[in-house]
């Protein structure tokens, strides 16, 4: 019997596999995001996406703008693409309606803009790495994976630690490398809809997570405006922080021509100096390994 997964395997490049894996894990990406992250030009990207679409590996939709016209194509995984990704990871095959459910989810959800914003943060990092040798986005985990027990533990951790299920719900986790410096981090992507007290309250969940797993990593609040960032920093100033928090504003970064890899981060409780993402490496601490060394 002809297996469509085996038939299409020989037509895929390494970049195709990365692209399909991202769509499988992170739901939806625009053609512009994919071009920035993975391709030398938008035209090249669009041609390849059309090929993947004809192979029925990806599906697409184009939301309409309220003021007329339409947005660029938004891409999601198609059923064959989901089966290819699952097979490459030795995972169980996806449900037969996996692609249909995912497509319906993102064409009708109110959280589409938030998801695209989160994914844009990570594809901006990938795009920076594509054009800056020595840097790389070596890990990118979605919200659902961040909430699984054991995601941020190692085999050497006690059983109770590996069984711990985080209460915190980060928008994503990543690991950035730059010139040999390794920075694990969590992202909280802000649209301006939540009260600042709720944003600041999320720090408690990270404190519990870090205390449980014995590891501490920077938590990045990526805010939509400099005014919003100033207000959040005022709230955080009244909170005793046992978690390294850094804030950045998208409008400030855009005016400076910088992305999340650049000098856009200010550490809460600090003097407000803007640091690169790589500069936050000093705030990542593995307490568990130090405890092992001390023993």
C-alpha positions in Angstrom: 0.0 0.0 0.0 1.3 3.5 -0.9 2.1 5.4 2.3 1.7 9.2 1.7 4.2 10.0 4.6 6.9 7.9 3.0 6.1 9.3 -0.5 6.6 12.9 0.6 9.7 12.4 2.8 12.1 12.6 -0.1 10.7 15.9 -1.2 11.4 17.7 2.1 14.4 19.8 3.0 15.8 20.3 6.5 14.2 23.7 6.5 10.9 22.2 5.5 11.0 20.0 8.6 11.8 22.9 10.9 8.9 24.8 9.4 6.4 21.9 9.8 7.6 21.3 13.3 7.0 24.9 14.3 3.5 24.8 12.8 2.7 21.5 14.6 3.9 22.9 17.9 3.0 26.6 17.8 -0.2 26.6 15.8 0.0 29.4 13.3 2.6 31.5 11.6 2.4 34.1 8.8 4.3 34.0 5.6 6.2 37.1 6.8 7.2 35.4 10.1 8.4 32.3 8.3 10.3 34.3 5.7 12.1 36.4 8.4 13.0 33.3 10.4 14.0 30.8 7.7 14.4 32.2 4.2 16.7 34.7 2.4 13.7 36.5 0.9 9.9 36.7 1.1 9.6 35.6 -2.5 11.6 32.5 -1.9 9.5 31.7 1.2 6.2 32.2 -0.7 7.3 29.8 -3.5 8.3 27.1 -1.0 5.1 27.5 1.0 3.0 27.1 -2.2 4.8 23.8 -2.9 4.2 22.6 0.7 0.5 23.7 0.3 0.2 21.7 -3.0 1.7 18.7 -1.3 -1.0 19.1 1.4 1.5 19.5 4.2 0.3 22.9 5.2 -3.0 24.7 5.0 -3.6 28.4 4.9 -6.1 31.2 5.5 -6.2 34.9 5.0 -8.1 37.0 7.6 -9.9 40.1 6.4 -9.0 43.5 7.8 -11.8 45.5 9.5 -10.9 48.5 7.3 -10.8 46.6 4.1 -8.3 44.3 2.4 -6.7 41.3 3.9 -3.8 40.2 6.0 -1.0 38.0 4.6 -1.5 34.3 4.4 -1.5 32.5 7.8 -0.2 29.0 7.7 -1.2 26.0 9.9 -0.3 22.4 9.7 -2.3 20.1 7.4 -3.1 16.5 8.2 -0.3 15.0 6.2 2.2 17.5 7.6 1.1 16.5 11.1 1.6 12.9 10.3 5.1 13.6 8.9 6.1 15.5 12.1 4.8 12.8 14.4 6.6 10.1 12.4 9.9 12.0 12.5 9.6 12.3 16.3 8.5 8.7 16.8 5.3 10.1 18.4 1.9 8.5 18.2 0.1 9.4 14.9 -2.2 12.5 15.3 -5.9 12.1 15.3 -7.5 11.9 11.9 -9.2 15.3 12.4 -6.1 17.0 14.0 -5.5 19.4 11.1 -9.2 20.3 10.8 -9.5 21.0 14.5 -6.4 23.1 14.5 -7.4 25.1 11.4 -10.8 25.8 12.9 -9.2 26.8 16.1 -7.0 29.5 14.6 -9.5 30.8 12.0 -12.1 31.5 14.6 -10.2 32.2 17.8 -10.0 35.6 19.5 -6.5 34.8 20.7 -5.1 34.7 17.2 -3.3 38.1 17.5 -1.8 37.1 20.8 -0.5 33.8 19.5 0.9 35.5 16.4 2.6 38.0 18.7 4.2 35.3 20.8 5.3 33.4 17.7 6.6 36.7 16.2 8.9 37.1 19.3 10.5 33.8 18.6 10.7 34.1 14.9 12.4 37.4 15.3 15.0 35.7 17.4 15.4 33.0 14.7 15.6 35.6 12.0 18.4 37.4 14.0 20.3 34.1 14.3 19.9 33.5 10.5 21.9 36.6 9.8 24.2 36.7 12.8 26.7 33.8 12.9 27.4 32.5 16.4 23.8 33.1 17.6 20.9 30.7 17.7 17.5 29.9 19.0 18.3 26.4 20.1 15.0 25.6 21.9 11.4 27.0 21.6 8.6 25.4 23.7 5.0 26.4 23.5 2.7 27.1 26.5 1.2 23.5 26.6 4.7 21.9 26.8 5.7 24.3 29.6 2.9 23.1 31.7 3.8 19.4 31.5 5.4 17.7 34.5 9.1 17.1 34.0 9.6 19.5 31.1 12.2 21.5 33.1 13.8 18.7 35.1 16.6 16.2 34.6 16.9 12.5 35.3 19.0 13.4 38.3 16.2 15.2 40.0 14.2 13.5 42.7 10.9 11.8 41.6 8.7 14.4 43.3 10.5 17.2 41.5 10.1 15.4 38.1 6.4 14.9 38.9 5.7 18.5 39.7 3.4 20.2 37.3 4.0 24.0 37.0 1.2 26.3 37.9 2.6 29.1 35.9 1.5 29.5 32.2 4.3 31.2 30.3 3.6 32.1 26.7 6.7 30.3 25.7 10.1 29.1 26.8 13.3 29.5 24.8 17.0 29.0 25.0 19.2 31.6 23.2 22.9 31.2 22.5 25.2 34.0 21.5 29.0 33.6 21.3 29.0 30.7 23.6 26.7 32.3 26.2 23.6 30.2 26.9 20.4 32.0 28.2 17.2 30.0 29.0 14.2 32.3 29.4 10.4 32.5 29.7 8.3 35.0 27.8 5.2 36.8 28.9 3.7 38.5 25.9 1.5 41.5 26.8 -1.2 42.9 24.6 -2.3 45.6 27.1 -5.6 43.8 28.0 -4.6 42.5 31.4 -4.4 44.6 34.6 -0.9 45.3 35.6 -1.5 43.7 39.0 -2.3 40.4 37.3 0.8 40.7 35.2 3.0 41.3 38.3 1.2 38.4 40.1 2.5 35.9 37.5 5.9 36.2 39.1 4.6 34.2 42.1 4.1 31.1 39.8 7.7 31.4 38.5 9.0 31.7 42.0 7.3 28.4 43.0 8.5 26.7 39.8 12.1 27.8 40.4 12.1 26.9 44.1 10.8 23.4 43.1 13.2 22.6 40.3 16.3 24.3 41.7 16.9 26.4 38.6 16.3 30.1 38.0 15.9 31.7 34.6 15.0 35.2 33.4 11.3 36.0 32.9 10.8 38.4 30.0 7.8 40.7 29.9 7.4 41.9 26.3 5.0 44.9 26.5 3.3 46.7 23.7 4.4 50.2 24.7 7.0 52.1 26.7 4.3 53.7 28.8 2.9 50.3 29.7 6.4 49.1 30.6 7.0 52.1 32.9 3.7 51.4 34.7 4.5 47.7 35.1 8.0 48.5 36.5 6.4 50.8 39.1 4.1 48.0 40.2 7.1 45.6 40.4 9.0 48.1 42.4 6.6 47.4 45.3 6.9 43.7 45.0 9.8 41.7 46.7 11.3 39.8 43.7 13.0 36.5 44.1 12.8 36.0 40.4 14.9 37.7 37.7 12.5 39.8 35.7 13.3 41.9 32.6 11.0 44.2 30.7 11.0 45.4 27.1 8.6 47.5 25.0 7.9 46.7 21.4 7.3 50.3 20.3 10.7 51.3 21.8 12.4 48.4 20.2 10.8 49.2 16.8 11.9 52.8 17.0 15.4 51.7 17.8 15.4 49.2 14.9 16.0 46.4 17.4 14.5 43.0 18.0 14.3 40.8 21.2 17.9 39.7 20.8 19.1 43.4 21.0 19.6 45.8 23.8 15.9 46.2 24.7 15.8 44.6 28.2 15.8 46.4 31.5 16.1 44.3 34.7 13.4 45.0 37.3 15.0 46.5 40.4 18.0 47.7 38.3 19.0 51.1 37.0 17.1 50.8 33.8 20.1 50.1 31.6 19.1 48.3 28.4 20.7 44.9 28.0 20.9 42.4 25.1 19.2 39.1 25.7 22.7 37.4 25.9 23.5 39.8 28.7 20.8 38.2 30.9 22.8 35.0 31.1 24.2 36.1 34.5 20.6 35.8 35.9 20.3 32.1 35.0 21.3 29.9 37.9 21.3 26.1 38.3 20.9 25.8 42.1 20.5 22.0 41.8 23.9 21.4 40.2 25.6 23.6 42.8 23.9 21.6 45.5 25.3 18.4 43.9 28.8 19.9 43.8 28.6 20.9 47.4 27.5 17.4 48.4 
